[in-house]
């Protein structure tokens, strides 16, 4: 978040918990007037800090119950070709470029473990992939797209 202050950060945090929160509830939660919150939301949207709101459906998660992150190291100039291949795979849900040891992190989602294995095998065979490491996602504790579960007894 560039050029946001602590009030903006509080607004964004509340929206991450519940993107459908009413303006009244949001203003109460962050301790600002409705007018101030409305103005700040408009500014955040205008500056492109907030680019949209979304709904996550149960079927979105159930459709691809086997999920994993595959980190890839790429040699030479094969990145564009590899990206084109990955974009064409139905099991690829997102592709992230990164720095450090890995060049790309690929989010994968399939219906079965064997489907994930097939996707991993296809990717590993690509010319230019020098190393890969994959981690299965066992449980999602929280995402920016869904509210954090309530913690009892805290």
N, C-alpha and C positions, 0 to 999 in steps of 0.2 A: 504494500500500500504506500504509494508515494504521496507525500504532502498531506497526510491525514494526522489529525491530533488524537488525543485520548478519547474525546467524545465521539469522534468518527469511528474509532476502533471499537468502542462500546456498542455503537449502533450496529456495526457490521457483525460483531459477535452475537448480538441478539438475533439478527436476521439469519445468521447461520444456524442458530438453534431452531428458529421458526420463521421462515420466509413469509408466512401468512399472518404474522402478528399484526394486530390493528395499530394504527398510528397512536391511539390513546395509550394502549398497553406498552408500545415501544417507548413512547416519551416518558411514561412512568418508570419503566425498567432502567432507563439511562439517566433519569433525573433531569430531563430538559423539557421545555414546553413543546406542545404539539407543533407550533409554528416554527420553532427552532429545528426540531427534528425534520419536519417537512422540507425546510430550506436546505438542511445538510444533506438529506437524501437526494434532493434535486441536484445539488452540487456534485455529490459523489457519482451520480449517474452521468451528469454532463461531462465530468472529467474522465469518465471511463473506468473509474474504480469499481463501480457496480455496473456490470454489463447485462444483468438479467436475473430472473428468479426462476426456479425450477421446481418440479414435483418429481419425487422418486416413488415409483410404484412397486409394490411387492413383486409383480411379475417381472420387473426389470432385473431384480436380483435372482428370482427363481429361474429365469430363462437360462442363466449361465451360472449354475451353482458351483462349478469348478473354476476357480480363478487363480491366477498367478501373475507374478512380476518376473519378467525375463530381462536381465541386464546383458547388454551386448557390447563387445569391443570390436571395432571395425578397423580393418587395415586398408590403407591406400585411399583411393577415390571412389570406392563403391557405395558410399552412403546414399546418394540419390537413387541408385538402382535398388538398393536394399529397402529404402523407404517406399518406393513404388510397389515393390513386392508385398511389404507388410500392409500397406493401405488396402491392398486387394484381398487380404485374408479376412474371412468373416469372424474368425476367433480373436482378431486384434481389436481391442476396444479403445485403446489410446496409445499414443507413441510420444515419449518425452525425450528431448535431447538434454544432455547433462554434461557436467565436467567431471574431472577426476578419472578414476580407473575405467569407467564405463562411458561409452558414447551415446547409447540409447537405452531407455528403459521402456519395455513394451508391456502393456497391461493386456492380459489374455483372459478370455472367458469361454468356456465350453460346457456342454451338457454332461460330459463324462471324463474320467481320467484318461481313458484311451484317446479321446478327442484332443485333450491337452497334449498328450504324448505325441500325437500325430503333428500337431502344430509346432511343437518344440523341435521335432525331427526335421520338418520342412525348413524351419528357420536356420537351424544349425548347419544344414547342407549348403546354404548360400555362400557363394564365393565372396570372400572379404570378411566374413565373420571369423575372427581369430579366437575369441573366447566368449563363453556365455555362462551365466549363473542364473538359476531360476529358484524362486521361492513361492510355494503355494500359500495362498491367503486362506487361513483357517477360519477366522472370524473377524468381522468388522466391528470395532468398538465405537467408532464415530467417523463420519465423513462431513465435509462441508455441506453436503447435500441432505443430510438427515440430522435430526436433533440427537444430542447425546442422551443416553438413557439416564433416568433419574437415579441418583445414588441415595440409598436409604441408610439411615443410621450415622450420617456424617455430621 
